[in-house]
Amino acid sequence: PILASAHGSGCIRLWSIQGNLIKELLPFSKDPSGPLTVLCTDISTELLLAGSKEGYVICWNIASFLEDSQNKKKQVKEKLCWRAHNTEVVDLFHEKEKNVVVTASTDGSVRIWHAESGYYFGYFGQSRKFELSDTSRLILPSDVNNFTAIIREESKPIEKKVEYPLMLDKDK
């Protein structure tokens, strides 16, 4: 068994039940997610989801890491990150059969998202039915004005190469 704790610094720490720190996870997204407020896993413990004070949801694939947590080569991979609310995410859960993530926020809304892509399906209390099979069109809640970058498991940190270094021109 492994315990997970969310922290105000935006990191997640994975602990052994003896209290030893096994791994520390930091979100790898272009937008700062802020302090983490809630954690959950899917029913098969393949995914670890976190909600933040800034309204983000971050998803990590932890399946291979949990198979052998002592093996340092087994990595926890961030799968995706998206802006779910403009205010703090206070609760979330993953429903595996329908492949959705449900989020609740301090703004009073409860929203449904596609677990694989972060696409928005709607909110509880809306007049239309949820169409959970249509993931082809990107819609956003009215208070979220941009769709943040999705980080896939294959993504690696971008290394910036300087082709033309800055040089001091004494004449200028």
Solvent accessible surface area in square Angstrom, and as a share of the most:
residue,aa,sasa,rsa
1,P,135,0.85
2,I,49,0.25
3,L,104,0.52
4,A,43,0.33
5,S,33,0.21
6,A,35,0.27
7,H,49,0.22
8,G,55,0.53
9,S,87,0.56
10,G,6,0.06
11,C,2,0.01
12,I,0,0.00
13,R,65,0.24
14,L,6,0.03
15,W,74,0.26
16,S,17,0.11
17,I,101,0.51
18,Q,136,0.60
19,G,49,0.47
20,N,95,0.49
21,L,91,0.45
22,I,40,0.20
23,K,48,0.20
24,E,82,0.37
25,L,10,0.05
26,L,115,0.57
27,P,33,0.21
28,F,89,0.37
29,S,32,0.21
30,K,151,0.64
31,D,29,0.15
32,P,113,0.71
33,S,6,0.04
34,G,22,0.21
35,P,47,0.30
36,L,12,0.06
37,T,53,0.31
38,V,24,0.14
39,L,45,0.22
40,C,24,0.15
41,T,59,0.34
42,D,5,0.02
43,I,155,0.79
44,S,53,0.34
45,T,56,0.32
46,E,76,0.34
47,L,16,0.08
48,L,3,0.02
49,L,1,0.01
50,A,0,0.00
51,G,0,0.00
52,S,0,0.00
53,K,108,0.46
54,E,75,0.34
55,G,0,0.00
56,Y,13,0.05
57,V,0,0.00
58,I,0,0.00
59,C,1,0.01
60,W,5,0.02
61,N,38,0.20
62,I,8,0.04
63,A,31,0.24
64,S,46,0.30
65,F,6,0.02
66,L,60,0.30
67,E,136,0.61
68,D,59,0.31
69,S,22,0.14
70,Q,142,0.63
71,N,53,0.27
72,K,160,0.68
73,K,177,0.75
74,K,66,0.28
75,Q,84,0.37
76,V,17,0.10
77,K,97,0.41
78,E,17,0.08
79,K,28,0.12
80,L,0,0.00
81,C,2,0.01
82,W,1,0.00
83,R,53,0.19
84,A,0,0.00
85,H,0,0.00
86,N,74,0.38
87,T,54,0.32
88,E,48,0.21
89,V,0,0.00
90,V,69,0.40
91,D,80,0.41
92,L,6,0.03
93,F,106,0.44
94,H,21,0.09
95,E,62,0.28
96,K,93,0.40
97,E,150,0.67
98,K,116,0.49
99,N,43,0.22
100,V,9,0.05
101,V,0,0.00
102,V,14,0.08
103,T,1,0.00
104,A,23,0.18
105,S,9,0.06
106,T,85,0.49
107,D,66,0.34
108,G,69,0.66
109,S,25,0.16
110,V,52,0.30
111,R,19,0.07
112,I,11,0.06
113,W,1,0.00
114,H,30,0.13
115,A,3,0.03
116,E,65,0.29
117,S,15,0.10
118,G,0,0.00
119,Y,47,0.18
120,Y,20,0.07
121,F,9,0.04
122,G,0,0.00
123,Y,95,0.36
124,F,111,0.46
125,G,78,0.75
126,Q,28,0.12
127,S,126,0.81
128,R,109,0.40
129,K,181,0.77
130,F,66,0.27
131,E,92,0.41
132,L,57,0.28
133,S,95,0.61
134,D,46,0.24
135,T,48,0.28
136,S,102,0.66
137,R,126,0.46
138,L,83,0.41
139,I,49,0.25
140,L,57,0.28
141,P,8,0.05
142,S,124,0.80
143,D,47,0.24
144,V,5,0.03
145,N,140,0.72
146,N,80,0.41
147,F,58,0.24
148,T,4,0.03
149,A,50,0.39
150,I,48,0.24
151,I,18,0.09
152,R,101,0.37
153,E,59,0.26
154,E,140,0.63
155,S,56,0.36
156,K,160,0.68
157,P,92,0.58
158,I,154,0.78
159,E,145,0.65
160,K,187,0.79
161,K,173,0.73
162,V,116,0.67
163,E,139,0.62
164,Y,185,0.70
165,P,88,0.55
166,L,182,0.90
167,M,168,0.75
168,L,156,0.78
169,D,68,0.35
170,K,181,0.77
171,D,140,0.73
172,K,207,0.88
